[in-house]
């Protein structure tokens, strides 16, 4: 498997699994990938406007790769994720192969849950209520001008 295919399949499996788990456990009120707070507090509070942030997850890869070239008429070359393959082909080939390690992170945010939308709505409602109170008290809205 080449490196690009490995990374794509790994991240796709994580994203698809997260979505499937969210759907599977939604009715049981088990939250997979809950929204987080700006404060970094890990205790989720449903209906709280503080919990509207999406976590950035770093998917860490530490992969052994091979850079191979193959003689014998096939002319294949490329970077592959190291694996052991057993097989017999009808041709004779000479391989030159070098193994290297590659470590890197791919940051992603996973699909939000419906709780994130509910909490964002609560935040908008709180802001609207605060704006109404300011308008009532001072005769103007945030960012607006004074009323006559």
C-alpha positions as CSV (number, residue, x, y, z in Angstrom):
1,X,0.0,0.0,0.0
2,X,1.4,3.4,-0.8
3,X,1.7,6.1,1.8
4,X,-1.0,8.3,0.4
5,X,-3.5,5.4,0.3
6,X,-2.6,4.4,3.9
7,X,-3.1,8.0,5.2
8,X,-6.4,8.4,3.3
9,X,-7.8,5.0,4.5
10,X,-6.7,5.6,8.1
11,X,-8.3,9.1,8.4
12,X,-11.4,8.0,6.5
13,X,-11.9,5.0,8.8
14,X,-11.6,7.3,11.9
15,X,-14.0,9.9,10.5
16,X,-16.5,7.3,9.3
17,X,-16.3,5.4,12.6
18,X,-16.9,8.6,14.6
19,X,-20.0,9.4,12.5
20,X,-21.3,5.8,12.8
21,X,-20.8,5.8,16.6
22,X,-22.6,9.2,16.9
23,X,-25.6,7.8,15.1
24,X,-25.6,4.5,17.0
25,X,-25.5,6.0,20.5
26,X,-27.5,9.2,19.9
27,X,-30.7,7.9,21.5
28,X,-28.8,6.5,24.5
29,X,-27.3,10.0,25.2
30,X,-23.7,8.8,24.7
31,X,-21.8,11.6,23.1
32,X,-19.0,10.7,20.8
33,X,-16.8,13.8,20.1
34,X,-18.7,16.2,22.4
35,X,-18.1,20.0,21.9
36,X,-15.5,21.4,24.3
37,X,-15.3,24.7,26.2
38,X,-12.8,27.5,25.4
39,X,-11.7,27.1,29.0
40,X,-10.5,23.6,28.2
41,X,-12.8,22.1,30.8
42,X,-13.5,18.4,29.9
43,X,-16.8,18.1,31.8
44,X,-19.4,18.5,29.1
45,X,-22.5,20.6,30.0
46,X,-25.5,20.1,27.7
47,X,-27.3,23.3,26.9
48,X,-24.3,25.5,27.9
49,X,-23.2,28.2,25.5
50,X,-19.6,27.6,26.8
51,X,-19.4,24.2,25.0
52,X,-19.4,25.2,21.3
53,X,-15.8,24.6,20.3
54,X,-14.7,21.8,18.1
55,X,-11.6,19.9,19.2
56,X,-8.7,19.7,16.9
57,X,-7.5,16.1,17.0
58,X,-4.0,15.2,15.9
59,X,-3.7,11.9,14.2
60,X,-0.2,10.8,14.7
61,X,1.6,8.6,12.2
62,X,4.9,6.8,12.8
63,X,5.3,4.8,9.6
64,X,8.1,2.6,8.2
65,X,8.2,3.3,4.5
66,X,10.3,1.8,1.7
67,X,11.6,3.5,-1.3
68,X,11.9,0.7,-3.8
69,X,12.9,0.4,-7.4
70,X,12.4,-2.8,-9.2
71,X,14.3,-4.1,-12.2
72,X,13.4,-6.9,-14.6
73,X,11.1,-5.0,-17.0
74,X,8.4,-3.8,-14.6
75,X,9.9,-0.3,-13.9
76,X,8.0,0.2,-10.6
77,X,9.1,2.8,-8.1
78,X,7.5,4.7,-5.3
79,X,7.1,5.1,-1.5
80,X,5.2,2.3,0.2
81,X,4.2,1.6,3.7
82,X,6.3,-1.3,4.9
83,X,4.6,-4.6,4.9
84,X,5.5,-8.2,4.3
85,X,4.0,-9.7,1.2
86,X,4.4,-13.3,0.1
87,X,3.7,-14.1,-3.5
88,X,5.1,-15.8,-6.6
89,X,5.1,-14.1,-10.0
90,X,6.2,-15.6,-13.3
91,X,9.0,-13.1,-13.8
92,X,12.4,-12.7,-12.2
93,X,13.0,-9.4,-10.5
94,X,15.9,-7.7,-8.8
95,X,14.8,-5.3,-5.9
96,X,16.8,-2.4,-4.4
97,X,15.0,-1.3,-1.2
98,X,15.7,1.2,1.6
99,X,13.6,1.4,4.7
100,X,13.0,4.8,6.5
101,X,10.8,6.0,9.3
102,X,8.5,8.9,8.8
103,X,6.7,10.6,11.8
104,X,4.0,13.3,11.3
105,X,0.7,14.6,12.5
106,X,-2.5,15.4,10.6
107,X,-4.8,17.7,12.5
108,X,-8.5,17.3,11.9
109,X,-11.8,18.1,13.5
110,X,-14.3,15.4,13.6
111,X,-18.0,15.8,12.8
112,X,-19.8,17.8,15.5
113,X,-22.7,16.3,17.4
114,X,-26.2,17.9,17.6
115,X,-25.2,19.1,21.1
116,X,-22.8,21.6,19.5
117,X,-25.7,23.2,17.5
118,X,-28.0,23.3,20.6
119,X,-25.2,25.0,22.6
120,X,-24.5,27.5,19.8
121,X,-28.3,28.3,19.8
122,X,-28.1,28.8,23.6
123,X,-25.2,31.2,23.1
124,X,-27.0,33.2,20.5
125,X,-30.1,33.4,22.8
126,X,-27.9,34.6,25.7
127,X,-26.3,37.3,23.4
128,X,-29.7,38.5,22.2
129,X,-30.9,38.7,25.8
130,X,-27.8,40.7,26.8
131,X,-28.2,43.0,23.8
132,X,-31.9,43.6,24.7
133,X,-30.9,44.4,28.3
134,X,-28.2,46.9,27.2
135,X,-30.7,48.5,24.8
136,X,-33.3,48.8,27.5
137,X,-30.8,50.2,30.0
138,X,-28.8,52.5,27.8
139,X,-31.0,53.1,24.8
140,X,-28.6,51.5,22.3
141,X,-27.4,48.1,21.2
142,X,-23.9,46.8,21.1
143,X,-22.0,48.5,18.3
144,X,-24.9,50.7,17.6
145,X,-25.5,54.4,18.1
146,X,-27.4,56.2,20.9
147,X,-31.1,56.4,20.5
148,X,-32.8,59.8,20.3
